[in-house]
Amino acid sequence: MILVEEKNKTREIIKEWKSKGYSIGFIPTMGYLHRGHLSLMEKARRENDKLVVSIFVNPIQFGPNEDYDKYPRDMAGDIEMCKSVNVDLIFAPSVSDMYKTSNQVYVDVEKLGDVLCGAKREGHFRGVSTVVAKLFNIISPDKAYFGEKDYQQLVIIKKMVDDLDFDLEIIPCAIVREEDGLAISSRNSYLSREERKAALILAESLSRARQAMIGGERDVSIIKNIITNELSQEPLAVIDYVELVDAIELRPVARVSERILVAVAVFIGKTRLIDNFIFEA
């Protein structure tokens, strides 16, 4: 496994691999890798000749009051996890190497980036789209792997790839959960023991909604109330949003009559967590 910090050196390695006809799988991350990332790496390892993982905490996707400086980092642990699945190359650039001081070009996916988390985190998805576009240009992967826990991000990246004619395939990967149902996230490390227990309310509220939908409930306002009422039972939970939208355009719907994303964002203490599921009507 190679650890490379310079993007030009990375390009040289990728060019050599391409000349030999190797297929390249790519997983962009902000590090502090966990079992969710591991599941992406294992899938990518099976499907490609070469596997690249980027580790870069991207400053331009954090708002002024968000947790860039406090975002968890563990390069030594990340390297060991990458070794466990035979990652070929870790690309871990510096901020100065990724962004010139005079950088004036950004990628902004309209509409899709303005709803759900985008409505609450101004500029977040512009930062995500920009860094992912840059990484795609540096790595030139055949396939890139994204988890469905960040479903809005997945939809936005797929739209960017389609509209800007990137020559690669986006591979969605299922949410990975702890045994008690909590969706795995790097931000779970912020939770105290009491908050960790309280965070289970996200998965529990979504499970209640899913059961109602399986039972035939189609009225979105009723389904939202089921989720909201369940979340309200937890004193440490503060709701950011509860939404049901179509799973392609992320448009609000009044009734469940198509493929639907059911998504929540909730503060547990100071930590903002997200979770979701897809329902096929």
N, C-alpha and C positions, 0 to 999 in steps of 0.2 A: 504494500500500500504506500502511496506517495502523498505527502502533505505539501501543498503548494500555496504560497501566499500571493504570488504575482499573477495577474491575469494574462500577461504576455507569455509567461512560461507555461501556463495552463493551455493557452491556445496552441503552442508548439506541440505539446503532448497530444492534444486532441487531433491536430493535423496529422500526426504520425499514425494514430489509431485509425483515422478515417482512410488513410492511404493503404492500410492493410485490410480494409473492408469490415472492421469491427463495428457492431451496433453498440450504441451508447444509451444507457439509461441514466436519468438524472433526477435527483431529489434535492430541491432547494430547502434549506432549513435555517433557523436562527440559533441552532445549537441547543444545548441542554437536552440532549436526545433522550427519548423514552420509548416504551414499547410500541407506541403508535408509530413513531418514526421507524422502529425496527421492522414493523410489519410492511411498511413501504419498501424498505431496503431489501427485505427477503423476497418480495414479489419482483422487484426490479432486478435482483440478482439472478432469478430464475429466467428472466425474459430477455436478457441482454448479454453481449460479450464483455462489455466494460460497464462499470458502475461508478458514477461520480456523485458525491454528496457535497453540497456547499454549506458552509457554516459562516453566517454573516448576520449580525444583529443590525438590521437596516434602520438607520436613524430617521429617514424621511417618511416612514410609515407611523411614527409615534407623534402624537400631539404634544403641545407644550406642557400639559399637566399629566402626561402618561409616564410610563415606567421604563424609559429607555436605559437610564443609568442603573436602575435596580434590576433590570431584566436578568434572570439567572444565567450564569455562564459556567461551563465546566468542560474546557477543551480536553483535559486528560481523560475524563469519562467518555466524552464523545469519540475520541480516537479509539478507545477500547471497544466501544459498541460497533464502530465501523469495521474494526478488525474482525469482530465476531462473525460478520457476514461477508468477509472478503471484499470490502469496498476497494476499488482500484485507486481512486484519487479523491482526496479531500481538498476542496478549494476553500481556503479561509482568508479572504482578502482583508486588507485594512480599509477603513472608510476613505482615506485619501487616495487609495488605488482605485476604488470603485467610483468615486465622485470627484470630478475636478472642481476647484473652487468657483469656476465660472460656469458650472453646469446650468443650462437654461432649458433643456428639453426634458419633458416628462410625458408619461403615457397616462391618459385619463379615460376610463371607460364610462361614458355617460349613462345615466339612468340606473344601470345595474349597480353602480357604485354609490348611488345617492340614497338608497333605502336600507332598511335593517341596520346592520352595524355602521354602514356608511352615513346614515342620518345622524348617528350619535358621535361618530369619529371623523370629523371633517378632514379631508385630505388623506385619510388612511389608505384607501384603495388606490389612489394615485401613486402613493409611495410603494405599495405592493406591486402594482402593475409595472412601474418603472424599473424596479430592481429585478423583477422576474424577466422582463424583456432584455435587460442588460445581461443577465445570467444566461439566458437562452442564446444570445449572440456570442457569448464567450465559450460556452460549452458545446453548442450545436448538437443537442441530443436528438436521438430518434424518438425517444419516449420520455415524458416527464410525469412524475407521480405525485398526486395531491390527495390528502385525506378529506373525507366528506364531513368531518366535524366542522371545518371551516368551509361550509357549503357555498356561501356567497363568494368567497375567494375563488373556489373552484369554477363557478359559473363565469366569473369575470375573466379569469385566465383563459378559459376555453373560448370566450368571445374575443379576447385580444388575439389569440392565436389564429382564429378564423378570419377576423377582419384585417389583420396585418400580414396574413399569408406566411406565418411561420411554418417551416417545413418539419413539423413534429406532431406526435400524438400525445394528447393528455389522457392519463390513465387515472380514473377515480378509484379511491380505495376506502373501504368501509371504516366506520368509526371503531376504534378499539377502546374497550371499557375495562375498568377494574372489576373484580369479582362482584362487588356490591352495586355495580351499574354506573358509577361515575365515569364520564368520558375523560380519557387521559389527556392531560394538558400540562405544558410546562408551568403554567400559572398555578396549578394545584399545589406547587411547592410553597406558595405564599400563605396557604391556609393553616391556621392553628388546628389543634386536634378537634376542638369544638366546631370550628368552621368547616373542617373536612366532613364531619358528620352531617352538618346542616346542608352541605352542598349536594347531598343525595336527593334533595327535594327537586332538583332540575329533572333528573331521569324519572323520578316518581311521578311528577306532574305530567311529563310527556307520555308516560305509560298509561296514565288514566285517560288522556286524550285519545291515544291509539285504540284503547279498548272501546271507547265510545264510538269511534269511527268504524271499527270492525263490526260493532253492534248496529251500525246503520245511521248514526248521527251524521248529518251533512251540513247543518247550519253552523257557519263559521263563528258567529257571535256566541253560540252555546259552547262550542269547543274551546274558544278563548276563555270563557268564564270557568270552564272546568279546570283549565291550567292555572288561571289566575287565583281561583279559590284554593287550589292545592298549594301553590307557592305561598299564599298568604298565611298558611298554617305555620310557616317557619319564621320565627321572630328575627333571625339573622339575615333573611332574604329580602332584598329590595329589587323590585322588578324594573329592568331597563326597558324591555319590550317583550311582548308575546304576539307573534304574527303567524298567519297562514297565507301563503302566497303560492302562485303557480311556480313549478320547479324549474322552468326554463327562463322566463322573463322576469321573475320575481315580482309579478304584479299582484296586488291585493285581490282577493276573491271573496264573494259573499257566501258561496256554497261550494262544497267539495264535489267537483264533477270532473276532475282531471288529475294529473299527477301533481301532488301538493307537497310543498315544504312546510313543515310545522317547526317553527324556530323560536327559541327563547334566549334572552340575555338577562342575567341576574347578577347583582352584586351580593356576594357573601362577605360581609365586612367591607373591606376596601378592594377586594378582588373581584374583577368582572369575569364571569364564566359564561360560556355559550354551549348550547346543545341543540339537537334537532333530530327529526326523522322524516323520511319520505313516505307518503301514503299514496298508493295507486287506487283511485276510485273505481 
